[in-house]
Amino acid sequence: MTLKSYKIRVWRGRSVRRLTVPFRSSIGKNSLGRIVTFHLRSIKGRSRVIDYRRRLLDLPAVVLRDERATFRKVVALIQYATGVVSYILGVNGLQNLSIISSGLNCAISPGNATTLDRIPMGMHIHNIEKVPGEGGSFVRSAGTKAQILRKTIKLVICNLPSGEVRGFNRRGYATVGTVKQSTAFRHKLTKAGQSFHLGRRSIVRGVAMNPIDHPHGGGEGKTSGGRPSCSPWGILTKGYKTRSPRKLLTHVFKTRTL
């Protein structure tokens, strides 16, 4: 099938509306709406539904464009030969109007998804399935990649970006290539608002507060608090023993004689 046979529709706007879902997070709050974890911010908006499974097998698709997602750096909008559109993770090397596919008969090239046993050793992959058929759950962040080290009878051993060496089922799917935006870790936040929009609320030192807000607050000029470091409720935060004295200590087992 040539590129001319594709029925490409140019989608206008920032995203395809029917491929997004409303998202409202209650991060840091419990069911009563009370803050239980500080320095987190609730986010509301619409998030794109990304296809991590890629189960339209042996069906070519064309990359329409790259988009910057709300909770991801770059996603790619693709359209299959049947007219179905979906979002996938952006892959380095994919350009607009590139042809990709998934299945057991696809070529080993960036953007194609196939089983781990078909991918040669030493290749860079991402979006790896932990359980075959449930969709990729490993190596999905911007600029990340894993490398296939060796293969056994049942497993494919991969080196993950964290340095962990982990085995995956040979029948699990993975996408060839590296996730786009490899320079994401170099991005510097130029103002507090950028961090705020990422869901991180600002952290205020206790010594900068008033006495009513924190035990370290108050005083004339810059003061060190006048007491050991503690939480807003007066609980020690450095050297405070958190183990219950009512529980059996572990050293009892070490010193017990048989």
C-alpha positions as CSV (number, residue, x, y, z in Angstrom):
1,M,0.0,0.0,0.0
2,T,1.5,3.3,-1.1
3,L,1.2,6.6,0.7
4,K,-1.3,7.9,-1.9
5,S,-3.9,5.4,-0.9
6,Y,-4.1,6.8,2.7
7,K,-7.1,8.9,3.4
8,I,-5.4,11.6,5.5
9,R,-7.5,14.2,7.3
10,V,-5.8,17.2,8.8
11,W,-7.0,17.7,12.3
12,R,-7.2,21.3,13.4
13,G,-6.8,22.5,16.9
14,R,-4.4,21.5,19.7
15,S,-5.7,18.0,20.0
16,V,-8.2,15.5,18.7
17,R,-11.1,16.0,21.1
18,R,-12.4,12.5,21.0
19,L,-9.0,11.2,21.9
20,T,-8.8,13.1,25.2
21,V,-10.5,12.5,28.5
22,P,-11.2,15.0,31.3
23,F,-8.6,14.8,34.1
24,R,-8.9,16.3,37.5
25,S,-6.5,15.2,40.2
26,S,-7.0,15.4,43.9
27,I,-3.3,15.0,44.6
28,G,-2.4,15.4,48.3
29,K,-5.9,15.3,49.6
30,N,-8.0,12.6,51.1
31,S,-11.7,11.8,50.6
32,L,-12.7,14.7,52.9
33,G,-10.7,17.2,50.9
34,R,-8.1,17.7,53.6
35,I,-4.4,18.1,52.7
36,V,-2.5,15.1,53.9
37,T,0.6,15.5,51.6
38,F,2.0,18.9,51.3
39,H,3.7,20.7,48.4
40,L,1.5,19.0,45.7
41,R,-1.1,20.8,43.5
42,S,-4.3,19.5,42.0
43,I,-4.4,19.7,38.2
44,K,-7.4,19.8,36.0
45,G,-7.7,19.7,32.3
46,R,-7.8,17.1,29.5
47,S,-5.2,14.4,28.9
48,R,-4.6,12.5,25.6
49,V,-5.4,8.8,25.5
50,I,-2.2,7.2,24.4
51,D,-2.3,3.8,22.7
52,Y,0.3,1.7,24.6
53,R,-1.0,-1.7,23.3
54,R,-0.6,-1.1,19.5
55,R,-2.8,-4.1,18.7
56,L,-3.9,-3.1,15.1
57,L,-1.5,-5.7,13.8
58,D,0.0,-5.7,10.3
59,L,-1.9,-2.5,9.5
60,P,0.3,0.4,8.3
61,A,-0.2,3.9,9.8
62,V,1.1,7.3,8.8
63,V,2.4,9.9,11.3
64,L,0.4,13.1,10.9
65,R,2.2,15.3,13.4
66,D,3.8,15.7,16.8
67,E,2.0,17.3,19.7
68,R,3.1,18.5,23.1
69,A,0.9,16.7,25.6
70,T,-0.2,18.0,28.9
71,F,1.4,15.4,31.0
72,R,4.1,14.3,28.4
73,K,6.7,16.0,26.3
74,V,5.9,14.8,22.8
75,V,3.2,12.4,21.5
76,A,2.6,11.5,17.8
77,L,-0.8,11.5,16.1
78,I,-1.1,8.6,13.7
79,Q,-3.8,7.5,11.3
80,Y,-4.2,3.9,10.2
81,A,-5.1,2.8,6.7
82,T,-8.7,2.2,7.8
83,G,-9.0,5.8,9.0
84,V,-8.6,5.1,12.7
85,V,-6.6,7.8,14.5
86,S,-4.7,7.4,17.8
87,Y,-1.9,8.8,19.8
88,I,1.4,7.1,20.4
89,L,4.6,8.1,22.2
90,G,6.9,10.2,20.0
91,V,9.9,8.3,18.7
92,N,13.3,9.8,17.6
93,G,13.7,9.5,13.9
94,L,10.0,9.7,13.1
95,Q,9.0,12.6,10.8
96,N,5.7,13.7,9.5
97,L,4.2,11.3,6.9
98,S,6.5,8.4,8.1
99,I,5.0,4.9,7.8
100,I,4.9,2.7,10.9
101,S,3.2,-0.6,11.8
102,S,3.0,-3.2,14.5
103,G,2.9,-7.0,14.5
104,L,5.0,-10.1,13.8
105,N,5.7,-9.1,10.2
106,C,6.8,-5.5,10.6
107,A,10.4,-4.3,10.0
108,I,12.7,-3.5,12.8
109,S,12.8,0.2,12.5
110,P,12.0,3.2,14.8
111,G,8.3,3.4,15.7
112,N,7.4,-0.1,14.8
113,A,6.1,-2.4,17.6
114,T,6.8,-6.1,17.7
115,T,7.5,-8.9,20.2
116,L,10.8,-8.9,22.1
117,D,12.0,-12.1,20.7
118,R,12.1,-10.6,17.2
119,I,14.1,-7.6,18.1
120,P,17.9,-8.1,17.8
121,M,20.2,-7.8,20.8
122,G,21.7,-4.4,21.4
123,M,18.7,-2.5,20.0
124,H,17.2,0.4,21.8
125,I,13.5,0.0,22.7
126,H,10.8,1.6,24.8
127,N,7.2,1.1,25.9
128,I,7.9,-2.5,27.1
129,E,5.1,-4.8,28.2
130,K,5.3,-6.4,31.6
131,V,2.5,-8.8,30.9
132,P,1.8,-9.7,27.2
133,G,-1.3,-8.0,26.0
134,E,-1.8,-5.4,28.7
135,G,0.2,-2.6,27.0
136,G,3.6,-1.1,27.6
137,S,4.3,0.0,31.2
138,F,8.2,0.4,31.2
139,V,10.4,3.1,29.6
140,R,7.8,5.7,28.6
141,S,9.4,8.9,29.9
142,A,10.8,11.6,27.6
143,G,14.2,10.7,26.2
144,T,14.4,7.2,27.8
145,K,15.4,4.0,26.2
146,A,16.2,0.4,27.2
147,Q,18.7,-2.0,25.6
148,I,18.4,-5.7,25.0
149,L,21.3,-7.5,26.5
150,R,20.6,-11.2,26.0
151,K,17.9,-13.7,25.5
152,T,17.0,-16.9,27.3
153,I,14.4,-19.6,26.6
154,K,11.6,-17.7,28.2
155,L,12.9,-14.2,28.9
156,V,14.6,-11.3,27.2
157,I,17.0,-9.5,29.5
158,C,17.0,-5.7,29.2
159,N,19.0,-2.9,30.7
160,L,16.5,-0.2,31.9
161,P,17.3,3.5,32.1
162,S,17.5,3.2,35.9
163,G,20.4,0.8,35.6
164,E,18.3,-2.2,36.6
165,V,18.7,-5.4,34.6
166,R,15.3,-7.0,34.2
167,G,13.8,-9.9,32.4
168,F,10.6,-9.7,30.3
169,N,8.4,-12.2,28.6
170,R,9.5,-13.0,25.0
171,R,6.0,-12.6,23.8
172,G,5.6,-9.1,25.2
173,Y,5.5,-6.2,22.8
174,A,8.0,-3.3,22.7
175,T,8.5,-0.3,20.4
176,V,11.8,0.1,18.6
177,G,13.7,3.4,19.1
178,T,14.1,6.1,21.8
179,V,11.3,8.3,23.2
180,K,11.5,11.8,21.8
181,Q,12.7,14.8,23.7
182,S,16.0,13.4,24.9
183,T,17.1,16.8,26.2
184,A,14.1,17.0,28.6
185,F,16.3,16.5,31.6
186,R,18.3,19.6,30.7
187,H,15.3,21.9,30.7
188,K,15.6,24.5,33.5
189,L,12.6,26.0,35.1
190,T,12.9,29.8,34.8
191,K,10.2,30.8,37.2
192,A,8.1,29.3,40.1
193,G,5.0,29.2,37.9
194,Q,6.5,26.5,35.6
195,S,7.0,24.2,38.6
196,F,3.5,25.1,39.8
197,H,2.0,24.1,36.5
198,L,3.7,20.7,36.8
199,G,1.9,20.0,40.0
200,R,4.5,21.1,42.5
201,R,3.5,23.7,45.0
202,S,6.2,26.0,46.5
203,I,7.9,25.0,49.7
204,V,8.3,27.7,52.4
205,R,10.8,27.5,55.2
206,G,9.5,27.4,58.7
207,V,11.9,30.3,59.8
208,A,10.2,32.5,57.1
209,M,6.8,32.0,58.7
210,N,5.0,33.7,61.5
211,P,4.9,32.1,65.0
212,I,1.3,31.1,64.6
213,D,2.1,29.1,61.4
214,H,5.3,27.2,62.5
215,P,7.3,26.7,65.6
216,H,10.4,28.1,63.8
217,G,8.6,31.3,62.8
218,G,8.9,34.8,64.3
219,G,11.8,36.6,65.7
220,E,13.7,39.8,64.6
221,G,15.7,39.5,61.5
222,K,17.1,36.1,60.4
223,T,16.9,33.6,63.2
224,S,17.7,29.9,63.2
225,G,14.5,28.9,64.9
226,G,15.8,28.6,68.5
227,R,14.9,24.9,68.8
228,P,15.7,21.6,67.1
229,S,14.2,21.1,63.6
230,C,10.6,20.1,63.9
231,S,7.4,19.9,61.8
232,P,4.6,22.5,62.0
233,W,3.1,20.4,64.8
234,G,6.2,20.3,66.9
235,I,7.4,16.8,66.0
236,L,11.1,16.4,65.7
237,T,12.3,15.8,62.1
238,K,15.9,14.9,62.7
239,G,17.0,12.0,64.9
240,Y,13.4,11.3,66.1
241,K,12.8,7.6,66.7
242,T,9.8,6.4,64.8
243,R,9.9,2.7,65.9
244,S,7.3,1.9,68.5
245,P,8.8,0.9,71.8
246,R,6.0,-1.7,72.2
247,K,7.3,-3.7,69.3
248,L,10.0,-6.4,69.7
249,L,13.4,-5.0,68.8
250,T,15.3,-6.7,66.0
251,H,18.5,-7.0,68.0
252,V,16.7,-9.4,70.3
253,F,16.8,-12.0,67.5
254,K,20.5,-11.4,66.9
255,T,21.5,-11.9,70.5
256,R,19.2,-14.7,71.3
257,T,21.1,-18.0,71.8
258,L,19.6,-21.4,70.8
